[in-house]
């Protein structure tokens, strides 16, 4: 998704138009490159891409970048309609996975950029695990042979924690799953809700999936994400995920009104020091780093699991209707260069092609080191909404029912199973 997989940026009305200031003007048709993305300006990607806009305009005389910041939900819901019209941007950040980039590739709405990837050497910068989410087959299933997007960052989920709250209540920062639940029990006894959770959008469904992953393996992930084997939504992993999630609700680990809380509110409440922990993605990292100044904080990988949600970052995709494809490729190329990659890394992001020695910020180094740990153990398990178009909304509804107690874990798993199987049956093998 979201990424996941993932970050819901505030909607910005209108476009911010930046003025060009030097370079060559024969890189493509027209004198405007229209760019959409949904990263906040103080996120690592927002910082790096703003610099890329400056560099692009410096090197493309007479070309103006017309940037519009969109909300994640806005693009998620309207991409098909927009890309099938003359309102399509030249370049867009879009979520990776079968239900999003894969679906649009199958519908002919995205440009096959395979030749450009090879010519510019972008494929050499990406590990095999990252390439999987960039390439799709004729069914729109990731891991295919045609490139429809390129990421310039990677991402994964983790536990953010407020070290001051842990210390104030005399609770040790957990390193195992048992210690995690013991710490949450201790906070509840002290009248503190341990977890910031947003059930209105992606965070709750990602927590459900993470709990399932504690009982899963890489074959389970491939079967679910790439349709390589049968998927049983009442197996040990899914059952553990749903039952544990419901148990956490019953024990007061998350707010009873979490079903109505969006991702932005979840993140801002953690950054305001209201919760000891937040389970979410690295897309928050730069923002937490730049925002939190009145308490000590840190992160750790979700304990008790070799697998966690993660993948390449969202993709730069070029709409098939883009009139300025060469300009779009030039902009992507700038974001893949070492200088922009190092800026992204030192701003709290996970670059795909930076020199690790150039990452000077200690917290950013920890972020990247934990990511390397996941890559080395093949621990990136993608996101739960990827396999099926429209599955994001199914998962939101299902996890809201677990929070509200309006459906049992078994009923919720049935709700997840039906659309998944219908989709798999419909696309064939």
Number of C-alpha atoms within 10 A of each C-alpha: 28 31 28 30 28 27 27 21 19 14 15 12 9 10 15 12 13 15 16 21 16 15 15 12 16 14 17 18 14 14 18 19 25 22 22 21 22 25 24 22 15 17 25 28 30 21 20 23 23 15 17 21 21 16 19 26 23 18 16 21 18 18 27 22 22 18 22 20 21 23 19 23 17 13 19 16 11 10 18 16 12 15 21 17 11 10 11 23 25 25 24 25 22 27 27 35 35 27 21 23 29 31 24 21 27 16 14 14 25 23 19 20 18 17 11 14 18 12 9 12 13 20 18 12 15 20 13 11 14 24 23 20 29 30 26 26 16 14 16 22 25 27 21 17 13 19 27 26 30 28 26 27 26 21 28 28 27 23 17 26 24 21 18 15 21 17 11 8 12 12 16 13 17 16 13 14 14 11 16 17 15 15 20 24 19 17 23 16 11 10 10 19 22 24 25 28 32 28 29 19 27 29 27 29 27 29 24 23 24 27 25 24 25 20 19 20 16 15 11 19 22 15 14 20 23 16 16 13 13 11 18 16 20 15 13 12 20 25 20 21 22 27 19 16 26 21 15 18 18 15 13 19 21 23 17 14 13 20 22 15 18 18 23 15 14 22 22 16 15 21 24 14 18 17 22 23 24 23 23 29 23 30 28 22 23 24 22 22 19 13 13 15 11 10 12 12 21 17 22 17 22 23 18 16 18 20 27 27 28 27 30 29 33 29 21 26 30 31 26 19 19 22 20 21 21 18 27 24 21 16 22 23 19 19 27 23 17 16 18 25 27 24 22 29 30 22 26 30 31 31 29 24 22 21 13 13 8 15 21 13 12 10 19 21 20 15 23 21 14 17 23 14 13 20 17 10 10 15 23 24 25 28 29 26 27 27 25 22 18 16 17 23 14 19 25 21 20 27 28 24 19 26 25 16 14 12 17 15 25 15 15 23 21 14 17 17 15 11 16 20 14 11 13 15 10 9 10 8 8
